[in-house]
């Protein structure tokens, strides 16, 4: 996704994302705190205000390790918050860890309207 608003359009199946066979509902959303147009906290807040997406698991990556950002993300229901490392290899390790964790976890049953 290019920005937070595009992530919301994907979830709402708007515009080019209208075909669920091409754009399936995700089991996990990895978002960045600092995205253009709509930041990660705003996307997370939007998701949590819509019951049809309440079960969507969200992980946040950010360059910010500020307590206020981490606490706000957790208040809004993020499953995990990772501070982006400066080394690319370390970022790859974190993304691999996230992917392995969610692949091993049983995906939640999603409401019919979300699939």
Secondary structure per residue as TSV (DSSP state, phi and psi in degrees):
chain	resnum	aa	ss	phi	psi
A	1	X	-	360.0	143.2
A	2	X	-	-82.4	-26.3
A	3	X	S	-162.2	174.4
A	4	X	H	-64.5	-35.9
A	5	X	H	-65.7	-35.9
A	6	X	H	-67.0	-36.3
A	7	X	H	-60.9	-42.0
A	8	X	H	-66.8	-40.9
A	9	X	H	-61.0	-38.1
A	10	X	H	-61.8	-49.1
A	11	X	H	-63.1	-35.0
A	12	X	H	-83.5	-4.2
A	13	X	T	58.7	48.8
A	14	X	-	-101.4	149.5
A	15	X	G	59.6	-129.5
A	16	X	G	-64.9	-12.5
A	17	X	G	-95.5	15.4
A	18	X	-	-73.4	-18.9
A	19	X	-	-92.6	107.4
A	20	X	T	-65.6	-20.0
A	21	X	T	-73.2	-28.8
A	22	X	T	-90.3	-31.6
A	23	X	S	-128.6	77.0
A	24	X	-	-68.4	157.8
A	25	X	-	-67.5	130.6
A	26	X	-	-76.5	152.0
A	27	X	S	-86.5	-19.6
A	28	X	E	-147.9	137.9
A	29	X	E	-118.9	122.4
A	30	X	E	-104.1	121.7
A	31	X	E	-126.5	160.9
A	32	X	E	-104.0	144.8
A	33	X	S	-63.7	-43.9
A	34	X	S	-103.9	80.6
A	35	X	-	-108.4	153.1
A	36	X	S	-70.3	157.6
A	37	X	S	68.8	-44.5
A	38	X	S	-150.0	113.1
A	39	X	-	-75.7	173.2
A	40	X	H	-60.1	-36.3
A	41	X	H	-66.8	-38.2
A	42	X	H	-67.1	-40.9
A	43	X	H	-63.3	-45.9
A	44	X	H	-61.4	-44.2
A	45	X	H	-60.9	-41.6
A	46	X	H	-61.4	-45.5
A	47	X	H	-59.6	-46.0
A	48	X	H	-71.5	-19.6
A	49	X	T	-83.6	-6.3
A	50	X	-	-115.9	104.9
A	51	X	G	-56.2	-29.1
A	52	X	G	-67.7	-14.9
A	53	X	G	-116.3	10.8
A	54	X	T	-60.5	-29.7
A	55	X	T	-83.4	-8.0
A	56	X	-	-65.1	125.0
A	57	X	E	-82.3	133.3
A	58	X	E	-124.4	131.1
A	59	X	E	-116.1	136.8
A	60	X	E	-113.7	133.1
A	61	X	E	-110.8	140.6
A	62	X	E	-155.2	152.5
A	63	X	S	-78.4	-12.3
A	64	X	-	-96.4	128.1
A	65	X	-	-110.2	17.5
A	66	X	-	-61.8	135.1
A	67	X	H	-53.0	-41.5
A	68	X	H	-63.0	-36.7
A	69	X	H	-70.4	-45.5
A	70	X	H	-63.4	-46.0
A	71	X	H	-63.8	-41.6
A	72	X	H	-65.7	-40.3
A	73	X	H	-61.5	-43.1
A	74	X	H	-69.7	-36.1
A	75	X	H	-61.1	-35.8
A	76	X	T	-83.3	-3.7
A	77	X	T	100.9	21.7
A	78	X	-	-65.9	143.0
A	79	X	S	-79.0	-34.1
A	80	X	E	-154.7	150.4
A	81	X	E	-130.7	123.0
A	82	X	E	-120.8	135.2
A	83	X	E	-85.0	127.9
A	84	X	-	-64.8	128.7
A	85	X	-	-77.9	162.2
A	86	X	S	-78.7	-23.0
A	87	X	S	-89.6	129.4
A	88	X	H	-61.2	-39.0
A	89	X	H	-61.4	-36.9
A	90	X	H	-69.1	-38.3
A	91	X	H	-62.3	-43.2
A	92	X	H	-59.5	-41.2
A	93	X	H	-62.4	-42.5
A	94	X	H	-65.2	-45.6
A	95	X	H	-63.0	-40.9
A	96	X	H	-62.9	-41.7
A	97	X	H	-61.0	-44.6
A	98	X	H	-61.1	-48.6
A	99	X	H	-61.4	-43.2
A	100	X	H	-65.9	-41.1
A	101	X	H	-61.4	-48.7
A	102	X	H	-75.3	-25.7
A	103	X	H	-69.2	-34.2
A	104	X	H	-78.5	-26.5
A	105	X	S	-78.0	147.6
A	106	X	-	-72.5	127.5
A	107	X	-	-66.9	137.8
A	108	X	-	-69.1	151.5
A	109	X	-	-71.8	124.0
A	110	X	-	-96.0	146.2
A	111	X	-	-58.0	149.6
A	112	X	G	-51.5	-39.8
A	113	X	G	-68.6	-15.1
A	114	X	G	-92.6	-14.0
A	115	X	-	-93.6	360.0
